[in-house]
Structure formats: structure tokens, C-alpha cells
């Protein structure tokens, strides 16, 4: 019980490990701004998948208590890189998209690196998303639950749920790790 209370009182701090999901911000942020007067149906799946990664990242709020790992996301805008220099698409659609990339502002690589290091080194960050923009690092706002979603009873019940879920979660992780180690130690 003491260990359970210590784990619960960790206040979302993480151990020596972190995971950063990276997804390019261009289609994620600009679709509504740049193309609100135009039909760009070709990017619907791309945009939906980016929102899915952000939702997936945010769903790990409870995991540091069990895994001792923080999970965050980074969305860089167009990054200054030599990756596409000297290349050009062969059909009109690719060339148009390449031209958008060429004419857009770019994020210096230092800002991307600083963003990743911020997410990995700040042990209080968990399930957060940073945007690496041409003007610097910006924290993406998260939706806040409405006050009407909470009561004293529901808050107390949820706190008890968290406390009661830590030990079974840690036991399940330990079992999984033992199974993994026994399977791969034979290789």
C-alpha cells in the first residue's frame, strides 16, 4: 500500500525514459486557414490521422504511474532540411505541393531539436504537444473539461480508481516483460 501511495503521489513525473510522437504540422494546422474557400478533399485522411495521433498521445495520461515513461507529441512545421533540395515531382500535383513547400516559411532544425529535448528532459510533461514553428516552440492548447462534468463524488471516485489501478497495471507490465525476456533470451 505504501508503494501504491508513493507511485500515486508522483504527480506525473517520469523516469529516465520518454517517447515523442512526431507528426508534421503543415496539414494539421493550415487546412482551415489556407484552404477554407477551396475544396482539398485529398488531404482529409492525412488530417484525420494527425488528429488521431494527438488523441492517441493524450490518452496516455495515466501511464507514467505504471510505466514510468512520459509520452508526448511534436508537430514541426516545414523544417529547414536538405531532404527535398534538388528534387521535384514528376506530375503536376507533386510539383504544386513541392512549390507550397518551397514558398512556405521553414523551421530551423535547432527549434525542432530544442522541442524534442524539452519533451524528453522535462519530467513533468506528459501527453503534451509542442508545435515547432518558424517563430519558436509553442505549446498546443488542450481541451479542458467543463465544470459540469465534475462533482465531488466523481472526482473522489476517479482518484480512487487511479490509486486502485496502479498495482494491477504494474503487475501486468511485469508479467509482460518477463514473458518478453524469456521469449527473446533464447535468441
Residue, then its C-alpha position, 0 to 999 in steps of 0.5 A: x500500500x505504501x508503494x501504491x501511495x508513493x507511485x500515486x503521489x508522483x504527480x506525473x513525473x517520469x523516469x529516465x525514459x520518454x517517447x515523442x510522437x512526431x507528426x508534421x504540422x503543415x496539414x494539421x494546422x493550415x487546412x482551415x486557414x489556407x484552404x477554407x474557400x477551396x475544396x482539398x478533399x485529398x488531404x482529409x485522411x492525412x488530417x484525420x490521422x494527425x488528429x488521431x495521433x494527438x488523441x492517441x498521445x493524450x490518452x496516455x495520461x495515466x501511464x507514467x504511474x505504471x510505466x514510468x515513461x512520459x509520452x508526448x507529441x511534436x508537430x514541426x512545421x516545414x523544417x529547414x532540411x536538405x531532404x527535398x533540395x534538388x528534387x521535384x515531382x514528376x506530375x503536376x500535383x507533386x510539383x504544386x505541393x513541392x512549390x507550397x513547400x518551397x514558398x512556405x516559411x521553414x523551421x530551423x532544425x535547432x527549434x525542432x531539436x530544442x522541442x524534442x529535448x524539452x519533451x524528453x528532459x522535462x519530467x513533468x510533461x506528459x501527453x503534451x504537444x509542442x508545435x515547432x514553428x518558424x517563430x519558436x516552440x509553442x505549446x498546443x492548447x488542450x481541451x479542458x473539461x467543463x465544470x459540469x462534468x465534475x462533482x465531488x463524488x466523481x472526482x473522489x471516485x476517479x482518484x480512487x480508481x487511479x490509486x486502485x489501478x496502479x498495482x494491477x497495471x504494474x503487475x501486468x507490465x511485469x508479467x509482460x516483460x518477463x514473458x518478453x525476456x524469456x521469449x527473446x533470451x533464447x535468441 
